[in-house]
Amino acid sequence: MYVIRVRKSLRTHVGDLDVGAVACGLGRTIGNKGGVGLRLRVYDRIMCFVNCHLAAHLEAVNRRNADFNHIYRNITFGRSINNASVGVSSTAQMLRPATPVAINLDEGKPDLAEADMVIFCGDFNYRLFGITYDEARDFVSQRSFDWLRQKDQLRAEMKAGRVFQGMREALIRFPPTYKFERGKPGLGGYDSGEKKRIPAWCDRILYRDNRSSPSSECGLACPVVASVWQYDACMDVTESDHKPVRCKFKVQIAHVDRSARRQEFGKIFMSNEKISSIREELRCVPEISLSAEKMVLQNQDTCPLKITNKSNNEDAIFQILCEGMSAINDGEEPVYRHRGSFGFPKWIEVVPAVGIIKPGTAAEISIHVDDTHASEDEGAQQHWRAEDTRDRFAILSVVIRGSKSTATRSHQCHVHHRYSPKNAVQHEPSIKSFGSKKHQSSNHRSSAKFDDHHRSRRES
C-alpha cells in the first residue's frame, strides 16, 4: 500500500484521478502478482504511481523482467475517483463506473509513456546473487552496502537495459529489507530458519521525470523535474517479513500562467496581419437594401418585399423574423410585445422566410395578411371575420450574414394591417419605400400580381 500526500496549496490544481490494474499471476489472470496504479493531473502535468508485486525466488529474474514489461505496457487508467478530495478515497468511490480521461493522444502507446512523471514502488523481489547467506549477514552487520549493491540483481538488470528502462533510484543507504522473522526487531531478525533466505533489497522505489539528463533544468521544455529528499527503510516495523520503504520527493513543475498567456494571445491577434485579415473576413456582412421599410395592408392583401444584395463577391444569407407585434385602436401609439422564438403571428405570412441572395441580385419576398379563421362544420368549411376591430402591427427583422461571417446585421420593416369593415372597398397596399416613384409603381404592379395569384388560389 502507498500513500500520496498533496500540499493543501496545490489541491485546487489537482484533478482527473484514475486507477488501473494489471494481473501477472498464473496465465496473466491471477492477481497474486501484478500492479495497481494511480494517475493524477497537477498543473496540467500527468503523474503516475504504480505499486507492484513481481515474481518471487532467486532464479526468476527473467520472469520479474517480463512482469514489469507486462505491467508497463498494459496498465490503463480509466476509473475516475472523486476529484474534490485528493488523497482521500473510499470503497464507494473505487466502485464508481469507469469514466475514461482522454490523456493518451497516441492510441497504442502505453499510458505510462505519456506521463510526465512515473513512480514504481513495491515488492519487486529482486535478490542478491553470487553471495551466501552468511556473507550477506556479515556485510549487513558491517553496513558495507556499497559492496552489497554490486550483487543486486535489479541494479545489474537495469544497467543491462533489460528492465525499468529510463528510470532511476536514489542511493540505497539502508539494510536489505527481506527476509525477516515476524516480531523480531533489529538486524537480528533476518531469516534464520531452515531455508535461510539471503537478505535482499526486495522493496524498492524507482522513478522517471521529464529529464533527458541529470543536468536538465525545470522549464516548459522539461516541465517536471524530481529530486529525492529521503530514501530509507522503516526498520522498526515487525508485523511483516518485509521492512517498508519510504521515499520523499521534491517535484518542480513548470506551468503556464493562463492569464499571461491570454494577454500574449491577444497581442498576437492584434498584431498579426494574417489573423487580422481572417477576423475582418469573419466580421464582414454584405450590404443589402430593402424596397420598403413600412407597409400598410388590408385583409387578404399581399405585397412584395425586395431584398437586394449590393455586394459584388459575397453571398447574403437572410432570415426574416418577427421581432414584435401590437394590436391597437385607431389613433393610439403601438406598444410592441416581443415575439421571441414564437415565430410569426397567425395573421401574417412571409414566403420565403430564409434564403441566399447571390452577389448583385435580389430576392422578392411575399408579405401576405389574412385575419380570417377557418373551421369545419359537418364537412362544410366556413369563414368569418374576427370580431377584433383593432389595427395590427408587426416588426419584421431581416437578419443578414455573409457565407463566411460570424457577425450579423439586422434591418427592420414595419407591417401595418389596417382593419376595415367586411363590405369596405379594398384599397391598394400602401408602401413607403427607399426607392424612387418608378420603383414604387413597380412594387404596386408586383402586388397586383400577388393579389391575382392568391385570389385564384382561393377560388380554386
DAHUDA-V81927 format. One line per field, one symbol per residue. phi: phi as a letter, one per 40 degrees, with the letter a starting at -180 (. if undefined). A space follows every 50 residues. Layout:
BEGIN
phi = ???
END
This chain:
BEGIN
phi = .bbbbbddcbccbbafcbbaabcbcdgfbcccbiabbbbabbfgbcbbbb bbbcdcgdccccccdccccccccbcbbaccbdccbcgbbbccccccdcbc bccccbcgcddcccccabbbahccgcbcbgacccccccccccfccccccc bcccccccccgcafcgbbbcccbbcdcabbccgbcgccccdbcccfccda cccbbbaabcccacccbcaccbcbbbbccaaabccccbcbcbbcbbabbb bcbcacccccccccccccdcbcccccccccccccbdcbbbcababbbbdg cbbcbcbbccccabcbcbabbccaaabbcdgcccbcbccgbcgccccbbb bccbibbcdgbbbbbcbbbabcbbabbfgbcbbaccccbccbbabcbccb accbcbcbbbbbbcbbcccaddccccbcdcbbbccccdcccccccccccc cdcccccccc
END
